[in-house]
């Protein structure tokens, strides 16, 4: 009985850890995407742009809404960016963030 309870507790701890790592990776990804997009948009304050995207992510905006904001900003600024290129960049930066966290 205790072994089963111990296993359940360990699984809960592991799940919580995985969720924390995922949150950190998504936050890093969103910041990196913001810095990348700000450079393409020619924005003077790239950090502020990235921070605004991060706050949107923290407030629960799904990745699709972040991509839609980027799409809108690119279109408004006249930056040509295919949807699949944007999705690839976001995926690659998420994978890079996960690798960084795994290495830490």
Secondary structure, 3 states (H helix, E strand, C coil): CHHHHHHHHHHHHHHHHHHHHHHHHHHHHHHHHHHHHHHHHCCCCHHHHHHHHHHHHHCCCCHHHHHHHHHHHHHHHCCCCCHHHHHHHHHHHHHHHHHHHHHC
